[in-house]
Amino acid sequence: MTASFGTRLDEVFVRSGRLCVGIDPHRFLLEAWGLPDTAAGAGAFGLAVVEAAAGRAGIVKPQVAFFERFGSAGYIALEGVLAAARDAGLLVIGDAKRGEIGTSMEGYAEAWLTPGSPLEVDALTVNPYLGFGSLQPALELAEQHGKGVFVLTATSNPEGRDVQLAEDRAGLTVAASMLDEIDHWNARHHPGATGSIGAVIGATLRLEEFGLTEVPPTTTLPILAPGFGHQGAAVADLGSIYGDLAPGVIVSESRSILAAGPSGIADAVERSVAAVRSARG
Ligand SMILES: O=c1ccn([C@@H]2O[C@H](COP(=O)(O)O)[C@@H](O)[C@H]2O)c(=O)[nH]1
């Protein structure tokens, strides 16, 4: 039987820690790394990050946007990076933020969450703002194949507040209602265990403001936490930022690690892994 994503995540946490190294081939980083701003450059960058992360960290998160800008050649480069990461035993979170309806959502889910697909990842970020129910095909396929899904809940960008802080008649914020939906799904599918569906909650936010501290999860909920490092949140504050949600937090860092360049990235990954470990005590 296939192990669930939650079980696989628990194992990664124990074996390799909670750091997730972002693979974000920004134009300025490619230049700083001495690589061309092309699909081949993005691919070489991604493979070098995978090599640095392998055996040091447990999780990587390629940002699909930085590959997609090169069209089909960028996707070929991305496929190579995904395959290398999975071969290296890293857990791969595809940051594609997909959101659609009905059979179109099914198409995205098949592309990213089907074993053997060229774009296969271990977990995918998805956008629930077409309604949480629109995610059903992705959630079901993920459960079927031991994959994970991270639902944008409260994002680290300031513009997200307009939507995510809106309240329903009962005074629950949109963000809190997403967290509630995720927790219900996990409680139904993985009672008492780490869920396979997680939330994206930015480390730059005050969770109380979004009402996220008022919905204590009934299972350990995976939290993909961007906003550390370059965006300003400090790993040492992980416990105070996330409170009850801290046990499920995956610390995502991209530019703060990638800025170390090709010769410094392995050390930068090691330093970040150690910082995350000591933040957890
Ligand atoms: O709320 C969100 C959701 C996703 N992201 C993504 O995470 C990385 C962050 O990069 P840094 O260089 O560590 O700031 C990037 O790929 C974002 O698209 C996010 O920042 N916030």
The ligand as an SDF file (V2000), in Angstrom:
LIG
                    3D

 21 22  0  0  0  0  0  0  0  0999 V2000
    2.3870   33.1170    0.2350 O   0  0  0  0  0  0  0  0  0  0  0  0
    3.2940   32.7730   -0.5140 C   0  0  0  0  0  0  0  0  0  0  0  0
    3.1920   31.6840   -1.3500 C   0  0  0  0  0  0  0  0  0  0  0  0
    4.2730   31.3210   -2.1110 C   0  0  0  0  0  0  0  0  0  0  0  0
    5.4200   32.0320   -2.0720 N   0  0  0  0  0  0  0  0  0  0  0  0
    6.5470   31.5500   -2.9120 C   0  0  0  0  0  0  0  0  0  0  0  0
    7.6180   31.1340   -2.0470 O   0  0  0  0  0  0  0  0  0  0  0  0
    8.8600   31.5600   -2.5730 C   0  0  0  0  0  0  0  0  0  0  0  0
    9.4810   32.5400   -1.6150 C   0  0  0  0  0  0  0  0  0  0  0  0
   10.7470   32.9720   -2.0510 O   0  0  0  0  0  0  0  0  0  0  0  0
   11.7710   33.7880   -1.1170 P   0  0  0  0  0  0  0  0  0  0  0  0
   12.8940   34.1090   -2.0400 O   0  0  0  0  0  0  0  0  0  0  0  0
   12.1720   32.8960    0.0210 O   0  0  0  0  0  0  0  0  0  0  0  0
   11.0620   35.0060   -0.6480 O   0  0  0  0  0  0  0  0  0  0  0  0
    8.5710   32.1260   -3.9670 C   0  0  0  0  0  0  0  0  0  0  0  0
    8.6720   31.0770   -4.8920 O   0  0  0  0  0  0  0  0  0  0  0  0
    7.1360   32.5890   -3.8480 C   0  0  0  0  0  0  0  0  0  0  0  0
    6.4330   32.5870   -5.0640 O   0  0  0  0  0  0  0  0  0  0  0  0
    5.5320   33.1090   -1.2430 C   0  0  0  0  0  0  0  0  0  0  0  0
    6.5770   33.7890   -1.1700 O   0  0  0  0  0  0  0  0  0  0  0  0
    4.4430   33.4610   -0.4810 N   0  0  0  0  0  0  0  0  0  0  0  0
  1  2  2  0
  2  3  1  0
  2 21  1  0
  3  4  2  0
  4  5  1  0
  5  6  1  0
  5 19  1  0
  6  7  1  0
  6 17  1  0
  7  8  1  0
  8  9  1  0
  8 15  1  0
  9 10  1  0
 10 11  1  0
 11 12  2  0
 11 13  1  0
 11 14  1  0
 15 16  1  0
 15 17  1  0
 17 18  1  0
 19 20  2  0
 19 21  1  0
M  END
$$$$
